[in-house]
C-alpha cells in the first residue's frame, strides 16, 4: 500500500502501463523469464528496482488460446479460484458477474464444478428484480438456458420460463428494450432504446427456446428484436 510502480524490465512506462505490465508478466512467466518480474518501484521518496517472483507457466503457443498448455493452465487456475469464491458463504456478486462466473465453470467441462453450478442455477431460477431488470435478466436467463442444455436438469425450467416471459413482456411494442422494462402501454420508460441490455436479452431468449421454453410471447419478442436490430 502506497507503493507506485513506475516501470518494468528496467524501463519507465512510456505508452500504456496496462499493456507494458501485461507484456512484462508474459515474459516473466515464460521459461526464459524464470518467474522474475522486474519492477521499478517508488516508495517513501525512494526509487529502486525490485523483483517479484511469479510461477513459471511457460510460453503461449502460436495458436493460443487453442492447443496451448499455458492457456489451459490459466483457465484451470481461474476456474478453481472462481469455484472457491462462489462456494464461500460471503459470496454476494452482482447478478451479471454471478451469472458469468457460473457460466465459466459450466463451460470448463469439469464435472467437479457441477454441484456449484447447480447451486447457482437454483439461485437464478428464483431470481427476480424490480429495477435494472433489462440489464440483469439477459445474463441470468443465459445461465439457466445453458445449464439446462448442458445438463438436462429441468428442475429450473419453471424459473427459466418465468424470467423469459417477464423479459418478453418488458419489451417495447417495436421490439426494443431500454434502461428499464417497458410500461403497460408498450413504451420504453425513462431512456430510449439501448443495445447494451437488448442484445443479451435477445440472445438469452433464443437460448431459452433452445432449452425448451415454448411460448408465443417469447417467440414474438425474438422476432421483433431481430427485425429491429
N, C-alpha and C positions, 0 to 999 in steps of 0.2 A: 504494500500500500504506500503510495507516494512516489514510487519509482517512475521514471519516464524513460521509455525505450526510444532512443534517437536513431538507431540504425541496426543493421545486421551484417554479418560477414565482413566486418571491418570497414563498412561504408555507411555514411549517414543516409537516411531516407532521402530520396531525390525526386520521386514522382508519385507514388501511391503506397503508403506504408502497408496497406492490406495486401496488395499484390506482392510487394517485396518481402513481407513477412511470410506469406504463403510459399513463395519460391524458396526461401531460406529453410523453412520447415521441411519441404520436399527433399532438399539436398541433405539436410541433417539426418533424415530418416533413411537415407539410402545406405548401401553397404560402404560406399566411398566416404560418406559423411560420418559414419561411425556413431551416429546418435548425438553428435556435438553441434548444438545450436549456439552460435556466437552472437552475442548481443552487445550493442553499445548502450550502456545504462547511465542515466543521470540520477544521483541520489545525494540529497543534502548538499547540493552545490558542487559535487564532485562527479566527473565523468570518467568512466572506466569500462573496459571490456570484460564481460563475464561469459561463462559457458554454461548452458543449461543442458543437462543430459536428457535425451529422448530415446524411446525404444527404437531399435533399428527394424523397420518394416520392409526394407528392400526398395527396389525401383518399380515404378509403374511400367507395365508392358506397353508395347506400341499400340495395342488395341484397347487399352484401359478406357472404361472400367470393365470391359468384357475380357474374359480369359486372362485375368490379371490377379495373381496371388495377393498383391498388396491391397488392391481394391476389395477383394474378398475378405481380407483380414479386417480392414476398416469397417466394412459392413457388419461383420460378425461382432466386433467390439461395440459398435454403435447400438446394435440390436440388444446386446447383453446389457448395456447401460440403460437403454430405454425400458427393458423388461424390469430391471431392478427399480427404476424410478416409478414405473406405473404400479408396481406391487406395494410400494410404500404407503402406509396409512395416511400420510400427509399429502398424497398426490391430489392436486387440485389445478388442473390445467384448463386454459381457455378451450371451449368446445372444438374450435378448429384445430388447435395444436393437439388436443387429446385424440381427435379422430385420426389425424395424420400419423401420430405416434403408433396407434394401434394398427393402422394400415401398413406401416413399415414392418411391424412384426409379422403381420399376416403375409406380406409379400416376401419375407425372408425365406419362406418354405420350411422353416424349422418347426416341427410339430411340438417341440418342447414349450413353445410360446403360446400354443393354442388355449390353454386354460386362462392365461392373462387376456388374450384377445377375446375369448368368450365373455369374460367379466366385463370388458369394455363394450362389447356388443350388447350385453344386457343393459348397461348404462344407457347406451344410445337408443335402445328400444323404448326406454321410458323417458327419453329426453323431451322437453318442451320449453318454450321461451315465449315471453310476451314482448320482447324487444330484440332487435338485431336478428330476427328470425331469418331474413334473407341471407345474411352472412353465415350463420351457423348451420342452418338446416341442410344446405348442399353437402357439406362435408360429413355431417352425421349420417345422412342418407347414403352417401358413398360408402362409408364404413360398413353400415348394415348390409347394403347390397352386395358388396364384395365378400363379406363374411358368409352370407347365405350361399352365394355362388361357389365359394371355395370349399365350404364345409358341409353344405346341405342341411344345416341346422335351421329348421323352420320355426323354432320356438320364438324367434324375434320377428316373425312376419307380421303379426298384428301391429307392432310398433312401427315397422317399416311402412306398412300400408297407411297408417295414420299420418305419419310425417309426410309421405308423398302426397296425400290428399290435401293436407294443410298447405304444403308448398304450392300445389296446383291452384288451390282456391285463393292463394295470396298473390297470384299473378295478375297483372292488369289485363284489361279486356283486349288489348292489342298484342299481348304476348311478352311484355317486358316485366322485369322486377326492379324495384328501387331500393332505397335505403331501408324501407320497411315494407311489410306486406300491403297490398293494395286495399283500398277501402271497399265498403259494401257496394259502392257504385261502379267498381271496376277501374277506378282511377288510382294512380300512384299517389301516396301521401308524402308530403314534405319535399322529397327530392324527385327528380325525373329519372329516366331510365339509367341504370348503372350496370355495365357489363361485368364488373368485378364480382358481384354476387350472382348475377344472372347466368353466367357461363357455368359455374359449378352446379347451380341448381338444375340447369338443363341437362348437364352430364349425369347428375345424380338421378334424375327421373328416368333417363334412358336405362341406367344401370338397375334401377328399381324394377323396371319392367322385365329386364333380363333375369332378375332374381325371382320373378313370379308375381309381381304386383300387376293385376289386370283390372283397369278401371277406365272408363271412357273419359273421365275428367283429367286423369293423368295423361292419357294419350293426346287429348286435345291441347293440354298445356305444352307438351313437347312439340306438337305440330305448329302451334302459334309461335313458340320461341324460335324454332328452326327457321320458319318463314321470315320472321322479323330479322334475325341475325343474318 
